[in-house]
Amino acid sequence: MLVEKKDPGLGQPAQERLTIEGIKELRAKAGKLYAPTASYSDSDMFKSPQAYGKPKAKRWDHLLSQESKAREACVLKLAAKHLKKPGLISLGGGLPSAENFPIDSLTMHVPTPPRFTEAETAASGQDVRIGKYDVARGENGGVYDLSIAMNYGQSVGSAQLLRWVTEHTELVHRGLPYSDWRCALTIGSTGALEQALRMFCDRARNDAILTEEYSFSTALETTAPLGIKVFGVKMDGQGLLPGDMDEILSSWDEKARGARKPTVLYTVPSGQNPTGATQSEQRRRDIYAVCQKHDVFILEDEPYYFLQMQPYTGPNTPAVPSPATVEEFLDGLVPSLLTMDVDGRVMRLDSFSKVVVPGSRIGWITASEQIVERYIRHAECCSQGPSGISQILMYKLVDETWGHEGYLKWLMHLRLEYTRRRDTILAACEKHLPRDIVSWVPPAAGMFLWLKVDHTKHPQASSKSILEIEEAIFNTCIDKGVLAIRGSWFRAERDHAPSGLFFRTTFAAASEAAMDAAIERFGAAVRENFAATA
Amino acid sequence: MLVEKKDPGLGQPAQERLTIEGIKELRAKAGKLYAPTASYSDSDMFKSPQAYGKPKAKRWDHLLSQESKAREACVLKLAAKHLKKPGLISLGGGLPSAENFPIDSLTMHVPTPPRFTEAETAASGQDVRIGKYDVARGENGGVYDLSIAMNYGQSVGSAQLLRWVTEHTELVHRGLPYSDWRCALTIGSTGALEQALRMFCDRARNDAILTEEYSFSTALETTAPLGIKVFGVKMDGQGLLPGDMDEILSSWDEKARGARKPTVLYTVPSGQNPTGATQSEQRRRDIYAVCQKHDVFILEDEPYYFLQMQPYTGPNTPAVPSPATVEEFLDGLVPSLLTMDVDGRVMRLDSFSKVVVPGSRIGWITASEQIVERYIRHAECCSQGPSGISQILMYKLVDETWGHEGYLKWLMHLRLEYTRRRDTILAACEKHLPRDIVSWVPPAAGMFLWLKVDHTKHPQASSKSILEIEEAIFNTCIDKGVLAIRGSWFRAERDHAPSGLFFRTTFAAASEAAMDAAIERFGAAVRENFAATA
């Protein structure tokens, strides 16, 4: 996997990059954050001065759907501007009084960086306490409390967590090439994807999107009912092939395809689900160039971005030294499409699901001001933003308790956890799988290993379809006690016959001993199916 | 306000109704709930045997949108059925391992029923502790823990909270008239409404809905961008007028109206936003009959249902004795449309926002199996259900700590809190408002007082429009230091001139002293505007 990083800042001098120290200075200068119940906030309140020395993003009016263009600002939220008037008494918003919130305090026990394991958390973790009136009383940090978190909030998210997310985004994607980027919290990337699709695609316009030929099944199930057609782009071990994408778009025949030329690419650049493929920096640049050429907007879905692992060196070889500092860790990450996005044609989807907990139902998007504004207008009429309870716990953890450095150390810890798990499944594959039939690319990121089964070697290859062989192997797997997911379930174009035979396995969930047994069973199932029957 | 309740069970003998004791017996019989990470569950697992002795709901295929009909089951969730096989090792779902969840335990401090005030909570509240592995370790109840709540879950909600919600629904809406009703958790009623609109309405079909002539502005803003037209039904002090609704539907002219005859009614029966009107039992029966006559599906949005207050008796009169028992409390509630729903044509939207905390972002719907199934198929591709962190806190509070009886006592406590607040604002109105110009109906539920200003008495009534007078009063109010919301912002048909001049005020948020001052300022603003200028 190519993970070298030459110039993530696109020519920007290194000294201009925002650092953890720089964030501390900015916060000190800004003074204590005052953000009471349902406060308005946006990323511009938290971006560094460096972020503004670039041109603005392009406008996307010509791509927006009828639905998105029709959204107007919430009339009650407009009235909120009067709340700033000193001495004004509001009989306006129907917000319950915090005195009627029956949770008085919350305390969570969390690890102290860098001692992140469960045993270390039990031994040296800390209790983080959150009271109802911490802001008024100046207690427990005095910035965010239950009276705020448990009431209604803004759909963009609380100012407290939005500040952290904005800073984190600037820290990681150093030097975004346009100035008017913003973040907004989401209820997770599945919901954010649905909103994005409704923002850019119209059933009535006969819109279509492009994605990897094998793609996240829930994303496909989100797209289809909206009347949006999905077309798959061929892949190799580094994921989506820009040449094939260019070819598809250059030769687009609306009539033959039954859909308008796609204006949206949905891609998972790192540890793609289901293939585990990670796009190299050059691959990303090439994909971006094709999107520029055909004026395609990019939905960059990156739940596994921070699950980029140590390079795989093979069994019984010395491990590559892990990053020694958070700077080294950040330098080692493949640059995001966001860092290459001179046009502002990327909406990046981040999520806490894979790197903290899925049950928080919190993620965030980063995109141009225009796109984020349209997104928030929609969120005000559907999710209204993520759970305030989740937000305050996440804020207390990643901001007040860990800080940016502690959080990056947590990600470095996870990197090694996932490296170990990946190496375990790869060792099991090398031990148990028939190498003449089953092949794989060691994943550089994520939680999936994509196993390619050479169906041409099957004794009934000429009479049985790939789907039939796949189903037979799947059933034998279940009989033998292992669940691996059928590759055909991920086809972007479900009505087309698959070109190959694949199974998706994950190394995220099962214990390491169980993974070895599971791969052994999978190998036995393949061998049984490929044995010439008498 | 008519809040008498004659026969909420529709003729069902009282002994068949589910009681709190009955729930305890059912739970004892069912044994300890076992619902590990991402368990499937549905209300049928938790309904009482009494719930099944009724006919099934009607089918609604003829009303469903193209989008809703196209939804298919999630392919990865289908694979989950194999997980039941003993000894099977899953390399299937990409669920992170709980060992990588950095929150080890949560503790919340909550009141002990019936001592619910903040002072009582501080003095006699209890600490509720939640560990990561409580289920495996048999600790802290052993039914629901952080390893489950912080991982992915089912979109219908966790079995633990769904059980409570199902039981609560059966307890409150005693004797639903059809058997195949179900509940599903939501991320709040705004999101649930958007999903419902996408389920029943099609832009391409030129669909329309009916609602109160003054309606919740966010609901209107949710509807409009979907290309769904909204038509308002006239109201009186008891809300929507069934006669006007019948008249609108009977005389529907698709061409003149520019939309198909409405197939959906969106209504807030109790403490309607913005008018504060509460439909009596007879009013609800009459509305239901009109919906049957015209085959209209009902979205019953009831965030304020449990904010039904004590009857208003006027200033300096003895208070009506409050309900002595939870049974008396339940008997005093106006029956829901759900209890009248022989066809299964109601989707009821409930929410914890107004009665526990808005920041949980948890509510639930109740409807027929067909409708709930379509709803969940959509939720799997957008919200994926509410935050697991919110779910476990809410479960621990309302189920394990309070139980059904404790929760009903909490609602009884809130009833008196809101009664006191309402009586405060009404006393202020009687003291400070010019009764010859401003009039109101004392609200029987909710958090809003709707003030009608007689614009015909304005000195420039013949030359100024209602909107102009409304704007002038609003601005004077801001000058004098009070924010009251302009009635015209809630018009269902925004392009039509309003028929009257109204302001919405809330008694939920401001302190009781501030409310008196605010109403005094409002009165002064009205007087100033209505004073004949020389």
HADDOCK unambig.tbl for C-alpha pairs under 7 A between the chains (distance, minus, plus):
assign (segid A and resid 67 and name CA) (segid B and resid 225 and name CA) 4.92 0.50 0.50
assign (segid A and resid 67 and name CA) (segid B and resid 226 and name CA) 5.76 0.50 0.50
assign (segid A and resid 70 and name CA) (segid B and resid 225 and name CA) 5.10 0.50 0.50
assign (segid A and resid 71 and name CA) (segid B and resid 225 and name CA) 5.55 0.50 0.50
assign (segid A and resid 74 and name CA) (segid B and resid 218 and name CA) 6.83 0.50 0.50
assign (segid A and resid 74 and name CA) (segid B and resid 221 and name CA) 6.99 0.50 0.50
assign (segid A and resid 75 and name CA) (segid B and resid 489 and name CA) 6.96 0.50 0.50
assign (segid A and resid 87 and name CA) (segid B and resid 481 and name CA) 6.25 0.50 0.50
assign (segid A and resid 88 and name CA) (segid B and resid 481 and name CA) 4.16 0.50 0.50
assign (segid A and resid 88 and name CA) (segid B and resid 482 and name CA) 5.30 0.50 0.50
assign (segid A and resid 89 and name CA) (segid B and resid 481 and name CA) 6.07 0.50 0.50
assign (segid A and resid 89 and name CA) (segid B and resid 482 and name CA) 4.85 0.50 0.50
assign (segid A and resid 89 and name CA) (segid B and resid 483 and name CA) 6.31 0.50 0.50
assign (segid A and resid 89 and name CA) (segid B and resid 514 and name CA) 6.76 0.50 0.50
assign (segid A and resid 89 and name CA) (segid B and resid 518 and name CA) 6.02 0.50 0.50
assign (segid A and resid 90 and name CA) (segid B and resid 482 and name CA) 5.80 0.50 0.50
assign (segid A and resid 90 and name CA) (segid B and resid 483 and name CA) 4.72 0.50 0.50
assign (segid A and resid 90 and name CA) (segid B and resid 484 and name CA) 6.89 0.50 0.50
assign (segid A and resid 90 and name CA) (segid B and resid 510 and name CA) 6.81 0.50 0.50
assign (segid A and resid 91 and name CA) (segid B and resid 483 and name CA) 5.54 0.50 0.50
assign (segid A and resid 91 and name CA) (segid B and resid 484 and name CA) 5.28 0.50 0.50
assign (segid A and resid 91 and name CA) (segid B and resid 505 and name CA) 4.91 0.50 0.50
assign (segid A and resid 91 and name CA) (segid B and resid 506 and name CA) 4.97 0.50 0.50
assign (segid A and resid 91 and name CA) (segid B and resid 507 and name CA) 6.85 0.50 0.50
assign (segid A and resid 91 and name CA) (segid B and resid 510 and name CA) 6.90 0.50 0.50
assign (segid A and resid 92 and name CA) (segid B and resid 483 and name CA) 5.69 0.50 0.50
assign (segid A and resid 92 and name CA) (segid B and resid 484 and name CA) 5.19 0.50 0.50
assign (segid A and resid 92 and name CA) (segid B and resid 485 and name CA) 5.58 0.50 0.50
assign (segid A and resid 92 and name CA) (segid B and resid 505 and name CA) 5.96 0.50 0.50
assign (segid A and resid 92 and name CA) (segid B and resid 506 and name CA) 6.23 0.50 0.50
assign (segid A and resid 94 and name CA) (segid B and resid 447 and name CA) 6.92 0.50 0.50
assign (segid A and resid 94 and name CA) (segid B and resid 506 and name CA) 6.13 0.50 0.50
assign (segid A and resid 94 and name CA) (segid B and resid 508 and name CA) 6.44 0.50 0.50
assign (segid A and resid 94 and name CA) (segid B and resid 509 and name CA) 6.98 0.50 0.50
assign (segid A and resid 95 and name CA) (segid B and resid 508 and name CA) 6.60 0.50 0.50
assign (segid A and resid 95 and name CA) (segid B and resid 509 and name CA) 5.87 0.50 0.50
assign (segid A and resid 96 and name CA) (segid B and resid 354 and name CA) 6.48 0.50 0.50
assign (segid A and resid 96 and name CA) (segid B and resid 508 and name CA) 5.38 0.50 0.50
assign (segid A and resid 96 and name CA) (segid B and resid 509 and name CA) 5.50 0.50 0.50
assign (segid A and resid 97 and name CA) (segid B and resid 508 and name CA) 6.21 0.50 0.50
assign (segid A and resid 97 and name CA) (segid B and resid 509 and name CA) 4.88 0.50 0.50
assign (segid A and resid 99 and name CA) (segid B and resid 118 and name CA) 6.61 0.50 0.50
assign (segid A and resid 101 and name CA) (segid B and resid 356 and name CA) 5.98 0.50 0.50
assign (segid A and resid 101 and name CA) (segid B and resid 357 and name CA) 5.84 0.50 0.50
assign (segid A and resid 102 and name CA) (segid B and resid 110 and name CA) 5.85 0.50 0.50
assign (segid A and resid 102 and name CA) (segid B and resid 111 and name CA) 6.48 0.50 0.50
assign (segid A and resid 102 and name CA) (segid B and resid 356 and name CA) 6.81 0.50 0.50
assign (segid A and resid 103 and name CA) (segid B and resid 108 and name CA) 6.70 0.50 0.50
assign (segid A and resid 103 and name CA) (segid B and resid 109 and name CA) 5.98 0.50 0.50
assign (segid A and resid 103 and name CA) (segid B and resid 110 and name CA) 5.00 0.50 0.50
assign (segid A and resid 104 and name CA) (segid B and resid 109 and name CA) 5.34 0.50 0.50
assign (segid A and resid 104 and name CA) (segid B and resid 110 and name CA) 5.86 0.50 0.50
assign (segid A and resid 105 and name CA) (segid B and resid 108 and name CA) 5.55 0.50 0.50
assign (segid A and resid 105 and name CA) (segid B and resid 109 and name CA) 5.30 0.50 0.50
assign (segid A and resid 106 and name CA) (segid B and resid 106 and name CA) 6.84 0.50 0.50
assign (segid A and resid 106 and name CA) (segid B and resid 107 and name CA) 5.55 0.50 0.50
assign (segid A and resid 106 and name CA) (segid B and resid 108 and name CA) 4.43 0.50 0.50
assign (segid A and resid 106 and name CA) (segid B and resid 109 and name CA) 6.62 0.50 0.50
assign (segid A and resid 107 and name CA) (segid B and resid 106 and name CA) 5.54 0.50 0.50
assign (segid A and resid 107 and name CA) (segid B and resid 107 and name CA) 5.02 0.50 0.50
assign (segid A and resid 107 and name CA) (segid B and resid 108 and name CA) 6.42 0.50 0.50
assign (segid A and resid 108 and name CA) (segid B and resid 103 and name CA) 6.71 0.50 0.50
assign (segid A and resid 108 and name CA) (segid B and resid 105 and name CA) 5.57 0.50 0.50
assign (segid A and resid 108 and name CA) (segid B and resid 106 and name CA) 4.44 0.50 0.50
assign (segid A and resid 108 and name CA) (segid B and resid 107 and name CA) 6.42 0.50 0.50
assign (segid A and resid 109 and name CA) (segid B and resid 103 and name CA) 5.98 0.50 0.50
assign (segid A and resid 109 and name CA) (segid B and resid 104 and name CA) 5.34 0.50 0.50
assign (segid A and resid 109 and name CA) (segid B and resid 105 and name CA) 5.29 0.50 0.50
assign (segid A and resid 109 and name CA) (segid B and resid 106 and name CA) 6.61 0.50 0.50
assign (segid A and resid 110 and name CA) (segid B and resid 102 and name CA) 5.84 0.50 0.50
assign (segid A and resid 110 and name CA) (segid B and resid 103 and name CA) 4.99 0.50 0.50
assign (segid A and resid 110 and name CA) (segid B and resid 104 and name CA) 5.86 0.50 0.50
assign (segid A and resid 111 and name CA) (segid B and resid 102 and name CA) 6.48 0.50 0.50
assign (segid A and resid 118 and name CA) (segid B and resid 99 and name CA) 6.60 0.50 0.50
assign (segid A and resid 149 and name CA) (segid B and resid 359 and name CA) 5.93 0.50 0.50
assign (segid A and resid 150 and name CA) (segid B and resid 357 and name CA) 5.54 0.50 0.50
assign (segid A and resid 150 and name CA) (segid B and resid 358 and name CA) 5.96 0.50 0.50
assign (segid A and resid 150 and name CA) (segid B and resid 359 and name CA) 3.91 0.50 0.50
assign (segid A and resid 150 and name CA) (segid B and resid 360 and name CA) 6.57 0.50 0.50
assign (segid A and resid 151 and name CA) (segid B and resid 357 and name CA) 6.23 0.50 0.50
assign (segid A and resid 151 and name CA) (segid B and resid 358 and name CA) 5.10 0.50 0.50
assign (segid A and resid 151 and name CA) (segid B and resid 359 and name CA) 4.91 0.50 0.50
assign (segid A and resid 152 and name CA) (segid B and resid 358 and name CA) 5.46 0.50 0.50
assign (segid A and resid 152 and name CA) (segid B and resid 359 and name CA) 5.70 0.50 0.50
assign (segid A and resid 187 and name CA) (segid B and resid 383 and name CA) 6.62 0.50 0.50
assign (segid A and resid 190 and name CA) (segid B and resid 381 and name CA) 6.25 0.50 0.50
assign (segid A and resid 190 and name CA) (segid B and resid 382 and name CA) 5.50 0.50 0.50
assign (segid A and resid 190 and name CA) (segid B and resid 383 and name CA) 6.97 0.50 0.50
assign (segid A and resid 191 and name CA) (segid B and resid 381 and name CA) 6.83 0.50 0.50
assign (segid A and resid 191 and name CA) (segid B and resid 382 and name CA) 3.96 0.50 0.50
assign (segid A and resid 191 and name CA) (segid B and resid 383 and name CA) 5.13 0.50 0.50
assign (segid A and resid 194 and name CA) (segid B and resid 382 and name CA) 5.97 0.50 0.50
assign (segid A and resid 218 and name CA) (segid B and resid 74 and name CA) 6.82 0.50 0.50
assign (segid A and resid 218 and name CA) (segid B and resid 381 and name CA) 6.47 0.50 0.50
assign (segid A and resid 221 and name CA) (segid B and resid 381 and name CA) 6.80 0.50 0.50
assign (segid A and resid 222 and name CA) (segid B and resid 381 and name CA) 4.95 0.50 0.50
assign (segid A and resid 225 and name CA) (segid B and resid 67 and name CA) 4.92 0.50 0.50
assign (segid A and resid 225 and name CA) (segid B and resid 70 and name CA) 5.10 0.50 0.50
assign (segid A and resid 225 and name CA) (segid B and resid 71 and name CA) 5.57 0.50 0.50
assign (segid A and resid 226 and name CA) (segid B and resid 67 and name CA) 5.75 0.50 0.50
assign (segid A and resid 354 and name CA) (segid B and resid 96 and name CA) 6.49 0.50 0.50
assign (segid A and resid 356 and name CA) (segid B and resid 101 and name CA) 6.00 0.50 0.50
assign (segid A and resid 356 and name CA) (segid B and resid 102 and name CA) 6.82 0.50 0.50
assign (segid A and resid 357 and name CA) (segid B and resid 101 and name CA) 5.84 0.50 0.50
assign (segid A and resid 357 and name CA) (segid B and resid 150 and name CA) 5.55 0.50 0.50
assign (segid A and resid 357 and name CA) (segid B and resid 151 and name CA) 6.23 0.50 0.50
assign (segid A and resid 358 and name CA) (segid B and resid 150 and name CA) 5.98 0.50 0.50
assign (segid A and resid 358 and name CA) (segid B and resid 151 and name CA) 5.11 0.50 0.50
assign (segid A and resid 358 and name CA) (segid B and resid 152 and name CA) 5.47 0.50 0.50
assign (segid A and resid 359 and name CA) (segid B and resid 149 and name CA) 5.94 0.50 0.50
assign (segid A and resid 359 and name CA) (segid B and resid 150 and name CA) 3.92 0.50 0.50
assign (segid A and resid 359 and name CA) (segid B and resid 151 and name CA) 4.91 0.50 0.50
assign (segid A and resid 359 and name CA) (segid B and resid 152 and name CA) 5.68 0.50 0.50
assign (segid A and resid 359 and name CA) (segid B and resid 387 and name CA) 5.53 0.50 0.50
assign (segid A and resid 359 and name CA) (segid B and resid 388 and name CA) 4.48 0.50 0.50
assign (segid A and resid 359 and name CA) (segid B and resid 389 and name CA) 6.09 0.50 0.50
assign (segid A and resid 360 and name CA) (segid B and resid 150 and name CA) 6.57 0.50 0.50
assign (segid A and resid 360 and name CA) (segid B and resid 387 and name CA) 5.29 0.50 0.50
assign (segid A and resid 360 and name CA) (segid B and resid 388 and name CA) 6.20 0.50 0.50
assign (segid A and resid 360 and name CA) (segid B and resid 389 and name CA) 5.96 0.50 0.50
assign (segid A and resid 361 and name CA) (segid B and resid 387 and name CA) 5.17 0.50 0.50
assign (segid A and resid 381 and name CA) (segid B and resid 190 and name CA) 6.26 0.50 0.50
assign (segid A and resid 381 and name CA) (segid B and resid 191 and name CA) 6.84 0.50 0.50
assign (segid A and resid 381 and name CA) (segid B and resid 218 and name CA) 6.47 0.50 0.50
assign (segid A and resid 381 and name CA) (segid B and resid 221 and name CA) 6.80 0.50 0.50
assign (segid A and resid 381 and name CA) (segid B and resid 222 and name CA) 4.97 0.50 0.50
assign (segid A and resid 382 and name CA) (segid B and resid 190 and name CA) 5.51 0.50 0.50
assign (segid A and resid 382 and name CA) (segid B and resid 191 and name CA) 3.97 0.50 0.50
assign (segid A and resid 382 and name CA) (segid B and resid 194 and name CA) 5.98 0.50 0.50
assign (segid A and resid 383 and name CA) (segid B and resid 187 and name CA) 6.61 0.50 0.50
assign (segid A and resid 383 and name CA) (segid B and resid 190 and name CA) 6.99 0.50 0.50
assign (segid A and resid 383 and name CA) (segid B and resid 191 and name CA) 5.13 0.50 0.50
assign (segid A and resid 387 and name CA) (segid B and resid 359 and name CA) 5.53 0.50 0.50
assign (segid A and resid 387 and name CA) (segid B and resid 360 and name CA) 5.30 0.50 0.50
assign (segid A and resid 387 and name CA) (segid B and resid 361 and name CA) 5.18 0.50 0.50
assign (segid A and resid 387 and name CA) (segid B and resid 387 and name CA) 6.40 0.50 0.50
assign (segid A and resid 388 and name CA) (segid B and resid 359 and name CA) 4.48 0.50 0.50
assign (segid A and resid 388 and name CA) (segid B and resid 360 and name CA) 6.20 0.50 0.50
assign (segid A and resid 389 and name CA) (segid B and resid 359 and name CA) 6.07 0.50 0.50
assign (segid A and resid 389 and name CA) (segid B and resid 360 and name CA) 5.96 0.50 0.50
assign (segid A and resid 389 and name CA) (segid B and resid 390 and name CA) 6.26 0.50 0.50
assign (segid A and resid 390 and name CA) (segid B and resid 389 and name CA) 6.27 0.50 0.50
assign (segid A and resid 390 and name CA) (segid B and resid 390 and name CA) 6.89 0.50 0.50
assign (segid A and resid 447 and name CA) (segid B and resid 94 and name CA) 6.91 0.50 0.50
assign (segid A and resid 481 and name CA) (segid B and resid 87 and name CA) 6.25 0.50 0.50
assign (segid A and resid 481 and name CA) (segid B and resid 88 and name CA) 4.16 0.50 0.50
assign (segid A and resid 481 and name CA) (segid B and resid 89 and name CA) 6.06 0.50 0.50
assign (segid A and resid 482 and name CA) (segid B and resid 88 and name CA) 5.31 0.50 0.50
assign (segid A and resid 482 and name CA) (segid B and resid 89 and name CA) 4.84 0.50 0.50
assign (segid A and resid 482 and name CA) (segid B and resid 90 and name CA) 5.79 0.50 0.50
assign (segid A and resid 483 and name CA) (segid B and resid 89 and name CA) 6.31 0.50 0.50
assign (segid A and resid 483 and name CA) (segid B and resid 90 and name CA) 4.72 0.50 0.50
assign (segid A and resid 483 and name CA) (segid B and resid 91 and name CA) 5.55 0.50 0.50
assign (segid A and resid 483 and name CA) (segid B and resid 92 and name CA) 5.68 0.50 0.50
assign (segid A and resid 484 and name CA) (segid B and resid 90 and name CA) 6.89 0.50 0.50
assign (segid A and resid 484 and name CA) (segid B and resid 91 and name CA) 5.27 0.50 0.50
assign (segid A and resid 484 and name CA) (segid B and resid 92 and name CA) 5.17 0.50 0.50
assign (segid A and resid 485 and name CA) (segid B and resid 92 and name CA) 5.59 0.50 0.50
assign (segid A and resid 489 and name CA) (segid B and resid 75 and name CA) 6.99 0.50 0.50
assign (segid A and resid 505 and name CA) (segid B and resid 91 and name CA) 4.90 0.50 0.50
assign (segid A and resid 505 and name CA) (segid B and resid 92 and name CA) 5.97 0.50 0.50
assign (segid A and resid 506 and name CA) (segid B and resid 91 and name CA) 4.97 0.50 0.50
assign (segid A and resid 506 and name CA) (segid B and resid 92 and name CA) 6.22 0.50 0.50
assign (segid A and resid 506 and name CA) (segid B and resid 94 and name CA) 6.10 0.50 0.50
assign (segid A and resid 507 and name CA) (segid B and resid 91 and name CA) 6.86 0.50 0.50
assign (segid A and resid 508 and name CA) (segid B and resid 94 and name CA) 6.42 0.50 0.50
assign (segid A and resid 508 and name CA) (segid B and resid 95 and name CA) 6.59 0.50 0.50
assign (segid A and resid 508 and name CA) (segid B and resid 96 and name CA) 5.40 0.50 0.50
assign (segid A and resid 508 and name CA) (segid B and resid 97 and name CA) 6.24 0.50 0.50
assign (segid A and resid 509 and name CA) (segid B and resid 94 and name CA) 6.95 0.50 0.50
assign (segid A and resid 509 and name CA) (segid B and resid 95 and name CA) 5.84 0.50 0.50
assign (segid A and resid 509 and name CA) (segid B and resid 96 and name CA) 5.51 0.50 0.50
assign (segid A and resid 509 and name CA) (segid B and resid 97 and name CA) 4.91 0.50 0.50
assign (segid A and resid 510 and name CA) (segid B and resid 90 and name CA) 6.80 0.50 0.50
assign (segid A and resid 510 and name CA) (segid B and resid 91 and name CA) 6.91 0.50 0.50
assign (segid A and resid 514 and name CA) (segid B and resid 89 and name CA) 6.75 0.50 0.50
assign (segid A and resid 518 and name CA) (segid B and resid 89 and name CA) 5.99 0.50 0.50
